[in-house]
Amino acid sequence: MARSTQINSPPSKMNWVSHRAAQKFGVFFLTGIAYTGMATTTANFVLEAFESAFTMDLSGVLHVLDPLPSLDVSANATIHVDLAAMRSIFTYHTDSADVVNAPDTDLLFYVNSSASTGFGGDVVINPVNALVDLNPIYEESVESKRLVCHDFIRYMAKMLFNSHYGTDLFENEQALLNSLRTLSNNDTGHVWANIVGVASSAADASPSEYSDASANICCQVFRQMITQFPDRFANIAADCVDETPTATSQYYIPFHEDDTLQFKLSISPAAGQEALTGVAAFGARTYSITLLMKQTANIANPDVVDDPDALSVI
């Protein structure tokens, strides 16, 4: 029989018992000796027959957009933009804090539209300098003469003279080019400045919550991306702005080279233009302006050769 050891104790007469006795009565151990004075004497039992497992009958789903939006246009025009700059413009936030179905508050979307970066800086373009690569009025072989601004003047010639070859009948071709580039540039009230304004409404200082609103442009990009390529979100840690994800991290929208962002540009002739030759009034020509994302070394836009006053930007 195991030997017990007794020591002087307070009035409660706490006892120290042997290791074997402690095993028998289910008590706790302290440095190899069991202490029975204040410990709860509980026993633990394992029943292998109770082992269980189950498979969920509900899969996780994504915030998809169905159907995807499309553009109804007369022609397509493409301009290269820097992939890294586009990634820096669109970011989103997600976390695992509450685990509730509340995308309108859990997902936040950011747009960088500052004057030095984003749509206000690194990606400042003039849409009428995009290269018309689908359904041009005339398939001009010199790319620098097949930009949207050239195409629209040929369109006016076709409508007024029944042939795009009538373009040189205009005695103010350069003035027409200047007007198109001015109205589409980044100056106040013009096309690209207005686009920067739309981006500014979702600036990173005031992130937008998940919504269907067309003005929530980062959310629209996110929903279209995750609908088409959910596999790009298989490792969001790699897209973390902070490199190491935290509860407050933002993540880049996972753009890849040759991804495109498109918007519709409608250009209408001046009021009464049809009176020049007495033809019926004609309306706008519409373009899908395609921002084609490229690694910096692969950007290759046609030269703008007929803009002596640099009206393309401001």
SERO-4910 file (N, C-alpha, C, O; in steps of 0.05 Angstrom, whole numbers):
BEGIN
 pado doro    nc1    nc2    nc3   cac1   cac2   cac3    cc1    cc2    cc3    oc1    oc2    oc3
  Met    A     17    -24      0      0      0      0     18     25      0     38     26     14
  Ala    A     11     45    -16     27     68    -19     28     83      8      8     84     22
  Arg    A     51     96     13     55    110     38     44    138     36     49    152     16
  Ser    A     29    147     56     18    174     57     37    191     74     50    182     93
  Thr    A     37    216     68     53    235     83     35    256     95     19    268     81
  Gln    A     38    261    121     21    281    134     39    303    144     61    298    153
  Ile    A     29    328    141     43    351    152     24    367    168      0    365    166
  Asn    A     36    384    185     20    402    201      4    420    183     15    430    163
  Ser    A    -21    426    189    -37    442    171    -56    460    187    -58    456    212
  Pro    A    -69    480    174    -89    496    187   -112    479    196   -112    455    191
  Pro    A   -131    490    210   -153    475    221   -168    457    201   -179    437    209
  Ser    A   -167    463    176   -181    446    156   -167    419    153   -178    401    140
  Lys    A   -143    417    163   -128    392    162   -126    381    134   -135    359    128
  Met    A   -114    397    116   -110    389     88    -90    366     87    -70    366    102
  Asn    A    -96    346     71    -80    322     69    -66    320     43    -77    327     22
  Trp    A    -41    310     43    -27    303     19    -28    273     16    -21    258     35
  Val    A    -36    264     -7    -39    235    -11    -20    226    -33    -10    242    -48
  Ser    A    -17    201    -35      1    190    -55    -10    193    -84    -34    196    -88
  His    A      9    191   -103      1    192   -132    -19    171   -139    -38    177   -153
  Arg    A    -15    147   -129    -33    125   -136    -60    130   -124    -81    124   -137
  Ala    A    -62    139   -100    -88    145    -88   -102    167   -103   -126    166   -107
  Ala    A    -87    187   -112    -99    209   -127   -111    199   -152   -133    208   -160
  Gln    A    -97    181   -166   -109    169   -191   -135    155   -185   -154    156   -201
  Lys    A   -136    142   -163   -160    127   -156   -184    145   -151   -206    139   -158
  Phe    A   -179    169   -138   -201    186   -131   -204    210   -150   -221    227   -145
  Gly    A   -188    212   -171   -192    232   -191   -186    261   -181   -203    278   -184
  Val    A   -163    265   -170   -156    292   -160   -134    304   -176   -122    290   -193
  Phe    A   -127    330   -171   -107    344   -187    -79    340   -174    -77    333   -151
  Phe    A    -59    344   -191    -31    339   -182    -16    365   -181    -19    383   -198
  Leu    A      2    367   -162     20    390   -159     48    380   -154     53    368   -133
  Thr    A     65    383   -173     93    374   -172     95    345   -163    112    338   -146
  Gly    A     78    328   -175     80    300   -170     66    290   -145     64    266   -141
  Ile    A     55    308   -129     41    300   -105     12    310   -107      9    333   -115
  Ala    A     -7    295   -101    -35    303   -104    -44    319    -80    -37    313    -57
  Tyr    A    -59    341    -86    -69    359    -65    -99    358    -64   -112    364    -84
  Thr    A   -110    348    -41   -139    344    -40   -153    364    -23   -177    362    -18
  Gly    A   -138    384    -13   -151    402      6   -172    421     -7   -193    424      4
  Met    A   -165    433    -32   -183    453    -44   -190    445    -73   -208    459    -84
  Ala    A   -179    425    -85   -185    417   -112   -211    404   -115   -220    390    -96
  Thr    A   -225    409   -138   -250    395   -144   -243    367   -154   -227    364   -172
  Thr    A   -256    347   -143   -250    319   -151   -269    312   -174   -291    301   -168
  Thr    A   -260    317   -199   -277    310   -222   -262    290   -239   -238    288   -239
  Ala    A   -277    274   -254   -266    254   -272   -274    260   -300   -295    271   -306
  Asn    A   -257    253   -319   -262    257   -347   -264    230   -361   -249    211   -356
  Phe    A   -284    227   -379   -289    202   -392   -290    207   -422   -302    227   -431
  Val    A   -279    190   -439   -279    191   -468   -295    167   -478   -289    144   -472
  Leu    A   -315    172   -495   -332    151   -507   -327    151   -537   -338    168   -551
  Glu    A   -311    134   -547   -305    132   -575   -330    126   -592   -332    133   -615
  Ala    A   -350    114   -580   -374    107   -594   -390    132   -601   -407    130   -619
  Phe    A   -385    155   -588   -399    180   -594   -387    195   -617   -398    216   -625
  Glu    A   -364    187   -627   -350    202   -648   -368    207   -671   -382    189   -681
  Ser    A   -369    232   -681   -388    240   -703   -374    258   -723   -352    268   -718
  Ala    A   -387    261   -746   -378    279   -768   -401    285   -785   -420    270   -787
  Phe    A   -400    309   -798   -422    315   -817   -411    332   -839   -390    345   -837
  Thr    A   -425    333   -862   -418    349   -885   -440    370   -889   -464    363   -889
  Met    A   -432    395   -892   -452    416   -896   -468    412   -922   -458    402   -942
  Asp    A   -494    419   -921   -511    417   -945   -515    444   -957   -531    448   -975
  Leu    A   -499    464   -948   -501    491   -959   -472    501   -965   -455    500   -947
  Ser    A   -468    510   -990   -441    520   -997   -440    551   -994   -461    564   -996
  Gly    A   -417    562   -989   -413    590   -990   -416    601  -1018   -407    588  -1037
  Val    A   -428    624  -1021   -432    636  -1047   -420    664  -1048   -414    676  -1027
  Leu    A   -416    675  -1072   -403    701  -1075   -424    721  -1084   -446    715  -1091
  His    A   -415    747  -1083   -433    769  -1090   -431    773  -1120   -417    792  -1129
  Val    A   -444    757  -1136   -441    758  -1165   -461    778  -1177   -480    786  -1164
  Leu    A   -455    785  -1202   -471    804  -1216   -482    790  -1241   -467    782  -1258
  Asp    A   -508    788  -1243   -520    773  -1265   -545    788  -1275   -564    792  -1259
  Pro    A   -546    797  -1300   -525    793  -1320   -503    814  -1318   -507    835  -1306
  Leu    A   -480    808  -1330   -459    828  -1332   -468    851  -1350   -482    846  -1370
  Pro    A   -460    875  -1344   -468    898  -1361   -454    897  -1389   -433    884  -1391
  Ser    A   -466    909  -1408   -455    910  -1435   -460    938  -1447   -476    953  -1436
  Leu    A   -446    944  -1469   -448    970  -1481   -459    967  -1510   -451    949  -1524
  Asp    A   -477    985  -1517   -488    986  -1544   -476   1010  -1558   -484   1033  -1553
  Val    A   -456   1006  -1575   -440   1028  -1586   -435   1023  -1616   -441   1002  -1627
  Ser    A   -426   1045  -1629   -420   1044  -1657   -392   1032  -1663   -388   1018  -1683
  Ala    A   -373   1037  -1645   -345   1028  -1649   -331   1025  -1623   -341   1034  -1602
  Asn    A   -308   1011  -1624   -292   1008  -1600   -265   1022  -1604   -254   1022  -1626
  Ala    A   -255   1035  -1583   -229   1048  -1584   -214   1041  -1559   -225   1039  -1537
  Thr    A   -187   1036  -1562   -171   1026  -1540   -148   1044  -1534   -136   1056  -1552
  Ile    A   -142   1047  -1508   -119   1062  -1500   -106   1047  -1477   -119   1038  -1459
  His    A    -79   1045  -1478    -65   1030  -1457    -62   1047  -1432    -57   1071  -1433
  Val    A    -66   1034  -1409    -61   1047  -1383    -44   1028  -1366    -42   1004  -1370
  Asp    A    -30   1040  -1346    -11   1025  -1330    -26   1007  -1310    -43   1016  -1295
  Leu    A    -18    981  -1311    -31    961  -1294    -28    968  -1264    -47    966  -1249
  Ala    A     -3    975  -1256      2    981  -1228    -14   1005  -1219    -24   1005  -1196
  Ala    A    -17   1025  -1236    -33   1048  -1229    -62   1040  -1225    -75   1050  -1207
  Met    A    -73   1023  -1242   -101   1015  -1240   -105    999  -1215   -126   1001  -1202
  Arg    A    -85    982  -1207    -88    967  -1182    -89    985  -1158   -103    980  -1139
  Ser    A    -73   1007  -1160    -73   1025  -1137    -98   1041  -1134   -103   1053  -1113
  Ile    A   -114   1043  -1155   -138   1059  -1154   -161   1045  -1139   -175   1058  -1123
  Phe    A   -164   1019  -1145   -187   1005  -1134   -179    986  -1112   -164    967  -1116
  Thr    A   -189    990  -1088   -184    972  -1065   -210    967  -1050   -229    983  -1052
  Tyr    A   -211    945  -1035   -234    938  -1019   -225    928   -992   -202    921   -988
  His    A   -244    929   -973   -238    919   -946   -258    896   -939   -282    898   -944
  Thr    A   -247    876   -927   -264    854   -916   -251    844   -891   -226    846   -887
  Asp    A   -267    833   -872   -255    822   -848   -272    798   -838   -291    791   -852
  Ser    A   -264    787   -816   -279    763   -805   -290    768   -778   -294    750   -762
  Ala    A   -296    794   -772   -303    801   -745   -330    790   -736   -332    776   -715
  Asp    A   -352    796   -750   -378    790   -740   -391    764   -751   -409    753   -739
  Val    A   -381    755   -775   -392    731   -788   -422    732   -789   -436    714   -781
  Val    A   -432    754   -801   -461    757   -806   -465    765   -835   -446    775   -848
  Asn    A   -488    759   -846   -494    764   -874   -502    794   -877   -526    800   -880
  Ala    A   -482    811   -877   -488    840   -879   -467    853   -897   -451    870   -888
  Pro    A   -468    847   -924   -448    858   -942   -449    888   -944   -429    901   -950
  Asp    A   -472    899   -938   -475    928   -941   -459    943   -920   -454    967   -923
  Thr    A   -451    930   -899   -434    943   -879   -407    929   -875   -388    941   -867
  Asp    A   -405    903   -882   -380    888   -879   -360    894   -900   -336    895   -895
  Leu    A   -369    898   -925   -351    903   -948   -350    933   -953   -370    946   -956
  Leu    A   -326    944   -954   -322    972   -960   -304    975   -985   -286    959   -990
  Phe    A   -310    996  -1001   -297    999  -1027   -285   1027  -1029   -297   1047  -1021
  Tyr    A   -260   1028  -1039   -244   1053  -1040   -236   1059  -1068   -232   1041  -1085
  Val    A   -234   1085  -1074   -224   1094  -1100   -204   1116  -1096   -209   1136  -1082
  Asn    A   -181   1113  -1107   -160   1133  -1106   -163   1152  -1129   -158   1144  -1152
  Ser    A   -170   1177  -1124   -173   1196  -1146   -159   1222  -1139   -168   1244  -1147
  Ser    A   -136   1220  -1125   -122   1244  -1117   -109   1258  -1142   -108   1247  -1164
  Ala    A   -100   1282  -1138    -89   1298  -1160    -62   1287  -1169    -54   1291  -1192
  Ser    A    -49   1272  -1151    -22   1261  -1158    -22   1233  -1167     -4   1224  -1182
  Thr    A    -42   1217  -1159    -44   1189  -1167    -73   1183  -1176    -90   1200  -1175
  Gly    A    -77   1158  -1184   -104   1150  -1192   -114   1164  -1217    -99   1172  -1234
  Phe    A   -141   1166  -1219   -153   1178  -1242   -146   1207  -1245   -148   1219  -1266
  Gly    A   -138   1219  -1223   -131   1248  -1224   -101   1252  -1230    -93   1275  -1233
  Gly    A    -85   1231  -1232    -57   1235  -1236    -44   1214  -1253    -38   1219  -1277
  Asp    A    -39   1190  -1243    -25   1169  -1258    -40   1159  -1282    -29   1150  -1301
  Val    A    -67   1161  -1281    -83   1152  -1303   -100   1176  -1313   -124   1176  -1310
  Val    A    -87   1195  -1325   -101   1217  -1338    -99   1213  -1368    -77   1214  -1379
  Ile    A   -121   1209  -1380   -121   1204  -1409   -141   1223  -1422   -158   1235  -1409
  Asn    A   -140   1224  -1448   -161   1238  -1464   -175   1216  -1481   -162   1205  -1499
  Pro    A   -200   1211  -1476   -213   1189  -1490   -213   1191  -1520   -213   1171  -1534
  Val    A   -213   1216  -1531   -214   1218  -1560   -187   1212  -1573   -184   1212  -1597
  Asn    A   -166   1207  -1556   -140   1198  -1567   -138   1167  -1566   -117   1157  -1571
  Ala    A   -160   1154  -1560   -160   1124  -1561   -160   1115  -1590   -172   1128  -1607
  Leu    A   -147   1093  -1595   -145   1082  -1622   -170   1066  -1629   -177   1047  -1615
  Val    A   -183   1074  -1651   -207   1059  -1660   -198   1033  -1673   -186   1033  -1694
  Asp    A   -204   1011  -1659   -195    985  -1669   -218    966  -1677   -213    943  -1685
  Leu    A   -242    976  -1675   -265    960  -1683   -286    978  -1696   -296    996  -1683
  Asn    A   -293    973  -1721   -313    987  -1736   -306   1017  -1739   -323   1034  -1734
  Pro    A   -282   1024  -1748   -276   1052  -1754   -291   1061  -1779   -299   1044  -1796
  Ile    A   -296   1086  -1782   -307   1097  -1807   -289   1091  -1831   -299   1084  -1853
  Tyr    A   -263   1093  -1826   -244   1087  -1847   -220   1073  -1834   -210   1081  -1814
  Glu    A   -211   1051  -1847   -189   1034  -1836   -163   1047  -1843   -148   1036  -1860
  Glu    A   -157   1070  -1832   -131   1084  -1837   -108   1067  -1826   -109   1059  -1803
  Ser    A    -88   1062  -1843    -66   1045  -1834    -47   1059  -1815    -34   1045  -1799
  Val    A    -46   1085  -1815    -29   1100  -1797    -45   1103  -1771    -64   1119  -1770
  Glu    A    -36   1089  -1750    -52   1089  -1725    -55   1116  -1712    -76   1122  -1701
  Ser    A    -35   1133  -1715    -37   1159  -1702    -58   1177  -1716    -64   1199  -1706
  Lys    A    -69   1168  -1739    -90   1182  -1752   -116   1167  -1752   -135   1172  -1767
  Arg    A   -118   1147  -1734   -142   1131  -1731   -153   1132  -1702   -163   1113  -1691
  Leu    A   -149   1155  -1690   -159   1159  -1663   -189   1167  -1664   -199   1174  -1685
  Val    A   -202   1167  -1641   -230   1174  -1640   -235   1202  -1652   -255   1205  -1667
  Cys    A   -218   1221  -1646   -222   1248  -1657   -222   1248  -1688   -238   1262  -1700
  His    A   -204   1233  -1700   -204   1231  -1729   -228   1216  -1739   -241   1225  -1759
  Asp    A   -236   1195  -1726   -259   1179  -1734   -284   1195  -1734   -301   1193  -1752
  Phe    A   -288   1212  -1714   -313   1228  -1712   -314   1248  -1735   -336   1253  -1746
  Ile    A   -292   1261  -1742   -292   1280  -1764   -299   1265  -1790   -313   1276  -1807
  Arg    A   -288   1241  -1794   -295   1225  -1817   -325   1218  -1817   -338   1217  -1838
  Tyr    A   -335   1213  -1793   -364   1207  -1790   -380   1231  -1799   -400   1227  -1814
  Met    A   -373   1255  -1791   -388   1279  -1800   -386   1281  -1830   -406   1288  -1843
  Ala    A   -363   1276  -1842   -360   1278  -1871   -378   1258  -1885   -391   1264  -1905
  Lys    A   -379   1234  -1874   -396   1213  -1886   -425   1221  -1885   -440   1217  -1905
  Met    A   -434   1233  -1863   -462   1241  -1860   -469   1265  -1877   -491   1268  -1888
  Leu    A   -449   1284  -1880   -454   1309  -1895   -449   1306  -1924   -463   1319  -1940
  Phe    A   -430   1290  -1932   -421   1288  -1960   -426   1260  -1972   -419   1255  -1995
  Asn    A   -437   1242  -1956   -442   1215  -1964   -417   1199  -1970   -417   1180  -1984
  Ser    A   -394   1209  -1958   -369   1195  -1962   -349   1206  -1942   -347   1230  -1938
  His    A   -334   1189  -1929   -314   1198  -1910   -291   1212  -1925   -276   1227  -1913
  Tyr    A   -289   1207  -1952   -269   1221  -1967   -274   1251  -1969   -257   1266  -1978
  Gly    A   -298   1259  -1960   -303   1288  -1960   -291   1303  -1937   -296   1327  -1934
  Thr    A   -275   1289  -1921   -264   1302  -1897   -249   1328  -1903   -251   1347  -1889
  Asp    A   -233   1327  -1925   -217   1351  -1931   -233   1374  -1942   -222   1396  -1946
  Leu    A   -259   1370  -1946   -276   1393  -1953   -280   1412  -1930   -286   1435  -1934
  Phe    A   -276   1402  -1905   -277   1420  -1883   -252   1438  -1884   -230   1428  -1886
  Glu    A   -255   1464  -1881   -232   1481  -1882   -220   1486  -1854   -200   1500  -1851
  Asn    A   -234   1474  -1834   -225   1478  -1806   -220   1451  -1792   -228   1448  -1769
  Glu    A   -206   1433  -1805   -201   1406  -1794   -186   1408  -1768   -193   1394  -1748
  Gln    A   -165   1424  -1767   -149   1426  -1742   -166   1438  -1720   -163   1430  -1697
  Ala    A   -182   1457  -1726   -199   1469  -1705   -219   1449  -1695   -226   1448  -1671
  Leu    A   -229   1431  -1712   -248   1410  -1704   -233   1391  -1685   -244   1383  -1664
  Leu    A   -209   1383  -1692   -193   1365  -1675   -188   1378  -1648   -191   1366  -1627
  Asn    A   -181   1404  -1648   -176   1418  -1623   -201   1419  -1606   -199   1415  -1581
  Ser    A   -224   1423  -1618   -249   1424  -1603   -255   1397  -1590   -263   1396  -1567
  Leu    A   -252   1376  -1605   -257   1349  -1594   -239   1343  -1571   -248   1333  -1550
  Arg    A   -213   1349  -1574   -194   1343  -1552   -198   1360  -1528   -194   1351  -1505
  Thr    A   -207   1385  -1532   -212   1403  -1510   -236   1393  -1494   -235   1392  -1469
  Leu    A   -258   1387  -1507   -282   1378  -1494   -279   1352  -1480   -295   1345  -1462
  Ser    A   -259   1336  -1487   -256   1310  -1475   -233   1309  -1455   -228   1288  -1443
  Asn    A   -219   1331  -1450   -195   1330  -1433   -201   1333  -1403   -225   1330  -1395
  Asn    A   -181   1338  -1388   -183   1338  -1358   -189   1366  -1347   -187   1371  -1323
  Asp    A   -196   1385  -1365   -202   1412  -1355   -230   1411  -1343   -246   1394  -1348
  Thr    A   -236   1431  -1326   -261   1432  -1311   -285   1430  -1330   -288   1444  -1350
  Gly    A   -303   1411  -1323   -328   1407  -1338   -325   1390  -1363   -345   1384  -1376
  His    A   -301   1381  -1369   -297   1364  -1392   -298   1335  -1385   -299   1328  -1361
  Val    A   -296   1317  -1405   -302   1289  -1401   -285   1276  -1380   -296   1265  -1361
  Trp    A   -258   1278  -1382   -242   1264  -1363   -244   1276  -1335   -243   1262  -1315
  Ala    A   -247   1303  -1334   -250   1316  -1308   -276   1306  -1295   -277   1303  -1270
  Asn    A   -297   1302  -1310   -322   1291  -1299   -318   1263  -1289   -330   1255  -1269
  Ile    A   -302   1247  -1303   -297   1219  -1294   -281   1220  -1268   -287   1204  -1250
  Val    A   -262   1238  -1266   -248   1241  -1240   -267   1249  -1218   -265   1240  -1195
  Gly    A   -287   1266  -1225   -307   1274  -1205   -324   1250  -1196   -330   1249  -1172
  Val    A   -331   1232  -1214   -346   1208  -1206   -329   1192  -1187   -339   1181  -1167
  Ala    A   -303   1189  -1193   -285   1174  -1176   -282   1187  -1149   -281   1173  -1128
  Ser    A   -282   1213  -1149   -278   1228  -1123   -302   1224  -1104   -299   1225  -1080
  Ser    A   -325   1218  -1116   -349   1214  -1098   -346   1188  -1082   -361   1185  -1063
  Ala    A   -327   1171  -1090   -322   1146  -1074   -293   1146  -1065   -281   1125  -1064
  Ala    A   -283   1170  -1058   -255   1172  -1050   -248   1156  -1025   -266   1149  -1010
  Asp    A   -222   1150  -1022   -214   1133  -1001   -218   1145   -973   -218   1130   -953
  Ala    A   -223   1171   -971   -229   1183   -945   -257   1175   -935   -263   1176   -911
  Ser    A   -274   1168   -954   -302   1161   -947   -309   1136   -962   -323   1137   -983
  Pro    A   -301   1113   -953   -306   1088   -968   -336   1083   -972   -352   1090   -955
  Ser    A   -343   1071   -994   -371   1064  -1000   -377   1036   -991   -360   1018   -992
  Glu    A   -401   1032   -981   -410   1006   -973   -420    991   -998   -425   1003  -1019
  Tyr    A   -424    965   -995   -433    948  -1017   -461    958  -1026   -479    962  -1010
  Ser    A   -464    961  -1052   -490    970  -1063   -491    965  -1093   -471    958  -1105
  Asp    A   -515    968  -1104   -519    964  -1133   -515    991  -1148   -516    991  -1173
  Ala    A   -510   1012  -1134   -508   1039  -1147   -486   1040  -1167   -464   1031  -1162
  Ser    A   -492   1050  -1191   -472   1052  -1212   -449   1071  -1205   -427   1067  -1214
  Ala    A   -455   1091  -1188   -434   1109  -1180   -414   1097  -1160   -393   1108  -1156
  Asn    A   -421   1074  -1148   -403   1060  -1130   -384   1043  -1148   -387   1019  -1149
  Ile    A   -366   1057  -1161   -351   1044  -1183   -333   1022  -1174   -330   1002  -1189
  Cys    A   -321   1024  -1151   -303   1002  -1142   -320    977  -1136   -312    955  -1142
  Cys    A   -343    981  -1124   -361    958  -1119   -370    945  -1145   -372    920  -1147
  Gln    A   -375    961  -1166   -383    950  -1192   -360    934  -1204   -365    912  -1214
  Val    A   -336    944  -1202   -312    929  -1212   -309    903  -1196   -305    882  -1208
  Phe    A   -312    905  -1169   -309    881  -1152   -330    860  -1160   -323    836  -1163
  Arg    A   -355    867  -1163   -376    848  -1169   -372    835  -1196   -376    811  -1200
  Gln    A   -363    851  -1216   -359    840  -1243   -334    822  -1243   -334    801  -1257
  Met    A   -314    829  -1227   -290    812  -1226   -296    786  -1213   -289    765  -1223
  Ile    A   -310    786  -1190   -315    761  -1176   -335    744  -1190   -336    720  -1185
  Thr    A   -351    756  -1207   -370    740  -1224   -355    725  -1246   -361    702  -1251
  Gln    A   -336    739  -1258   -322    727  -1281   -298    709  -1273   -294    688  -1284
  Phe    A   -283    718  -1252   -259    704  -1244   -258    701  -1214   -241    713  -1201
  Pro    A   -275    684  -1203   -274    680  -1173   -248    668  -1164   -240    672  -1141
  Asp    A   -234    654  -1182   -208    642  -1175   -187    663  -1168   -167    657  -1155
  Arg    A   -190    687  -1177   -171    708  -1171   -172    716  -1142   -154    730  -1132
  Phe    A   -192    708  -1128   -195    714  -1099   -187    691  -1082   -192    690  -1058
  Ala    A   -173    671  -1094   -165    647  -1079   -143    652  -1060   -138    636  -1042
  Asn    A   -129    675  -1063   -107    681  -1044   -107    712  -1040    -89    725  -1050
  Ile    A   -126    722  -1026   -128    751  -1023   -105    763  -1007    -99    787  -1009
  Ala    A    -92    746   -991    -69    756   -975    -47    767   -994    -33    786   -987
  Ala    A    -45    756  -1018    -25    765  -1037    -31    792  -1048    -14    806  -1058
  Asp    A    -57    801  -1046    -65    827  -1056    -69    847  -1034    -80    869  -1038
  Cys    A    -59    841  -1010    -63    859   -987    -45    884   -991    -21    882   -996
  Val    A    -57    907   -987    -42    932   -990    -20    934   -969      2    944   -974
  Asp    A    -26    923   -945     -7    924   -922     12    901   -922     27    898   -902
  Glu    A     12    884   -942     29    860   -944     20    838   -924     15    815   -932
  Thr    A     17    845   -898      8    826   -879    -21    833   -871    -25    854   -859
  Pro    A    -41    816   -876    -69    824   -871    -74    828   -841    -64    813   -824
  Thr    A    -90    848   -836   -100    853   -809   -130    858   -811   -142    858   -832
  Ala    A   -143    864   -788   -172    868   -788   -180    894   -802   -203    897   -809
  Thr    A   -161    911   -807   -167    937   -820   -155    939   -848   -156    960   -860
  Ser    A   -144    918   -858   -129    919   -884   -148    924   -908   -171    917   -907
  Gln    A   -136    936   -928   -149    938   -954   -135    919   -973   -112    911   -969
  Tyr    A   -150    911   -995   -139    892  -1014   -143    904  -1042   -164    916  -1048
  Tyr    A   -123    900  -1059   -125    909  -1087   -145    891  -1102   -146    867  -1097
  Ile    A   -161    904  -1119   -176    888  -1138   -156    873  -1155   -138    886  -1166
  Pro    A   -158    846  -1159   -136    831  -1172   -137    833  -1202   -143    813  -1216
  Phe    A   -130    857  -1212   -127    860  -1241   -103    845  -1251    -83    842  -1237
  His    A   -105    835  -1276    -82    822  -1290    -77    838  -1316    -94    853  -1325
  Glu    A    -53    834  -1327    -47    847  -1352    -67    838  -1373    -75    815  -1375
  Asp    A    -75    857  -1390    -95    854  -1412   -124    854  -1402   -142    850  -1418
  Asp    A   -128    858  -1376   -156    864  -1367   -164    891  -1379   -147    908  -1385
  Thr    A   -190    895  -1381   -199    920  -1393   -221    933  -1375   -236    919  -1362
  Leu    A   -222    959  -1376   -244    974  -1363   -256    991  -1385   -242   1006  -1399
  Gln    A   -282    989  -1389   -295   1003  -1411   -316   1022  -1402   -329   1018  -1381
  Phe    A   -320   1043  -1417   -342   1061  -1413   -351   1072  -1440   -336   1072  -1459
  Lys    A   -375   1083  -1441   -387   1092  -1465   -383   1122  -1468   -387   1137  -1449
  Leu    A   -374   1130  -1492   -371   1158  -1498   -388   1165  -1523   -385   1152  -1544
  Ser    A   -406   1184  -1520   -423   1193  -1542   -415   1220  -1551   -412   1239  -1534
  Ile    A   -411   1224  -1577   -403   1250  -1588   -424   1258  -1608   -430   1243  -1627
  Ser    A   -435   1281  -1604   -456   1292  -1623   -445   1315  -1638   -428   1330  -1628
  Pro    A   -454   1319  -1663   -445   1343  -1678   -458   1368  -1666   -477   1367  -1651
  Ala    A   -446   1390  -1673   -458   1416  -1664   -486   1419  -1674   -493   1409  -1696
  Ala    A   -502   1433  -1659   -530   1437  -1667   -531   1451  -1694   -517   1470  -1699
  Gly    A   -548   1440  -1712   -551   1452  -1738   -530   1444  -1758   -529   1455  -1780
  Gln    A   -512   1426  -1751   -490   1418  -1769   -501   1408  -1796   -488   1412  -1817
  Glu    A   -524   1395  -1796   -535   1384  -1821   -542   1405  -1842   -543   1399  -1866
  Ala    A   -545   1430  -1833   -552   1452  -1851   -530   1458  -1871   -534   1471  -1891
  Leu    A   -505   1449  -1864   -482   1455  -1881   -487   1445  -1910   -480   1459  -1929
  Thr    A   -499   1421  -1913   -505   1411  -1940   -535   1405  -1944   -542   1394  -1965
  Gly    A   -551   1411  -1924   -580   1407  -1927   -589   1378  -1923   -610   1371  -1933
  Val    A   -573   1361  -1911   -581   1334  -1906   -599   1332  -1881   -602   1352  -1867
  Ala    A   -610   1309  -1877   -626   1304  -1853   -608   1306  -1828   -584   1299  -1829
  Ala    A   -620   1315  -1806   -605   1316  -1781   -594   1288  -1774   -608   1268  -1778
  Phe    A   -571   1287  -1763   -559   1262  -1755   -549   1264  -1726   -542   1286  -1717
  Gly    A   -549   1242  -1712   -544   1242  -1684   -515   1235  -1677   -497   1238  -1692
  Ala    A   -513   1225  -1652   -486   1219  -1641   -474   1194  -1653   -488   1176  -1662
  Arg    A   -448   1193  -1652   -433   1168  -1656   -423   1160  -1629   -412   1176  -1614
  Thr    A   -425   1134  -1623   -419   1125  -1596   -395   1106  -1597   -392   1090  -1616
  Tyr    A   -379   1108  -1576   -354   1092  -1575   -352   1078  -1548   -360   1089  -1527
  Ser    A   -343   1053  -1548   -334   1040  -1524   -305   1047  -1520   -288   1038  -1536
  Ile    A   -299   1063  -1499   -271   1070  -1494   -260   1048  -1475   -269   1045  -1453
  Thr    A   -240   1034  -1485   -229   1011  -1471   -202   1018  -1459   -183   1023  -1474
  Leu    A   -200   1017  -1433   -174   1021  -1420   -161    994  -1417   -170    977  -1401
  Leu    A   -141    989  -1433   -127    963  -1433   -103    964  -1414    -85    980  -1419
  Met    A   -104    947  -1393    -83    948  -1373    -58    933  -1382    -59    910  -1390
  Lys    A    -36    947  -1380    -10    936  -1389     12    941  -1368     12    961  -1354
  Gln    A     31    922  -1366     55    928  -1351     68    952  -1363     66    957  -1387
  Thr    A     82    968  -1347     93    994  -1356    109    990  -1381    107   1006  -1400
  Ala    A    126    970  -1382    143    966  -1406    128    958  -1431    139    960  -1453
  Asn    A    103    950  -1428     87    941  -1451     67    962  -1461     51    956  -1479
  Ile    A     67    986  -1450     48   1006  -1459     58   1017  -1485     81   1025  -1489
  Ala    A     39   1017  -1505     46   1026  -1532     22   1040  -1545      8   1028  -1561
  Asn    A     18   1065  -1538     -4   1080  -1550      7   1095  -1575     31   1103  -1575
  Pro    A    -10   1100  -1595     -1   1116  -1618      7   1144  -1609     -4   1155  -1590
  Asp    A     26   1156  -1623     34   1183  -1617     11   1202  -1625     -3   1197  -1644
  Val    A      8   1223  -1610    -11   1244  -1616      5   1265  -1632     20   1280  -1621
  Val    A      0   1265  -1658     18   1280  -1676      6   1307  -1685     20   1323  -1697
  Asp    A    -20   1311  -1680    -33   1335  -1690    -46   1351  -1668    -70   1359  -1671
  Asp    A    -32   1355  -1646    -42   1369  -1623    -21   1390  -1615    -10   1388  -1593
  Pro    A    -16   1410  -1632      6   1429  -1627      2   1445  -1601     21   1454  -1590
  Asp    A    -23   1449  -1593    -28   1465  -1569    -32   1449  -1544    -40   1459  -1523
  Ala    A    -25   1422  -1545    -27   1404  -1522    -55   1406  -1509    -57   1407  -1485
  Leu    A    -75   1405  -1526   -102   1407  -1515   -113   1380  -1505   -134   1378  -1494
  Ser    A    -97   1358  -1510   -107   1332  -1502   -110   1328  -1472   -128   1314  -1463
  Val    A    -93   1342  -1457    -94   1338  -1427   -109   1361  -1415   -129   1356  -1401
  Ile    A   -100   1386  -1418   -113   1409  -1406   -116   1431  -1427   -127   1452  -1421
***
